C-alpha cells in the first residue's frame, strides 16, 4: 500500500471517507494538526458501521482522539479506516496512513 491521505488540510468537523485497506492489520498513521482540533480514527469491517479504534500497536489508549500531531502504528484486522474530526477551532487537519510493513 502506498501512502494514502485520509484527510488533506481539512477545516471542518465530521467523518472523512472510509478507505479500503484490504484487511491490513499493520498501518502506520500520521496525524498533522496545525492549530486547534481533535481527530480520532474509526474502523469498520463492512464499510458502513464504524467504531472508534481504541488502542495503538503498543496498547496505548487512542479512544479519545488526538488534539496534537502524532505518529503511531495500529495492528487491528479491519477492512476500512477513516478519520473523524470531532472538534476544530482553527487550523487544518491532515491524516496519512501507510502499510507499516513497507
N, C-alpha and C positions, 0 to 999 in steps of 0.2 A: 504494500500500500504506500503510495506517495503521500506527501504532506497534504492534508485536507483542511481547509479553512471552514469551520462551522459557523463562525460569526466574523465579519470583517468590518471593524471600526463602526459598529452599530451605536446608535444614540437613543434607542428606545428600549422599553421593557417588553418582556414576553418571550415565548419559545421560538427558537430558531428551527430550521428544517431538520428533520431526522436524516441521518446519513447511514447507509447500509455498510457496516464494517465486516460483513461476511462471517459472523461468529468468531471474530478475532478476540481472544481474551487478553491480548497483550498490547495495550495502547499507551503511547506517550502523549501527554497533554500539556499544552502551554496556554495559560490564560494571561492576557495582557489588558490591564485596566489602567487607563491613562489618568483618571482622576477619582471620581466618587461613584462607585457602583457595586452591586453584588450579583454574582453569577453562579449558578450551580449546573452540574451535569446530570442528565437523565438518560436512562437506558430502557430498551424495550426488546422483547422477542418478536412481537407481531407488527411493530411499526405504528401502532395505534395507541396502545396503553403504555404510557411512560411512567417510570418511578424514579425517585432520586437515587443516584449512585452514592452509597453511604460510606464507602471505605476506599482508600487508595491501596496500592500493592503492599504497603508496609503495615496495613491495619489502622492507619490514622483516619479519624472521622473526617469526612468531607461533606456530610449531610447538610450542613448549614450554608454551604457555598463558600465563595471566596470574595473578599472585599479588597484584596490586593493581588497583584500579579503573582502567578505561581507556575511551577514546573513540576510535574509528578507523573507517575505511571499508575494505570489500573489494570488489574488482571481479573476480569469478570467475563464469563462467556455470555455475550449478548449479541444481538443482531443489528440493532440500531442505537445510535447515540445522538443526542442533541444537547445544545447549551440553552439555558433558560436565564434570562436577565430578570432577576426578581425586583431590583430597585436600581435607580440611576438618578443622580443629582446633576452630574456634569461629566464631561469627558466621553471617551469611546471605549468599547469593549471588543476585543478580538480573541477568538478561541481557535486553536490549531491542534489537530491530532495527527499522529502517525503510528505506524506499526512499531512498537517498542523493540522488536527483534531486528529491525532493519538497521 
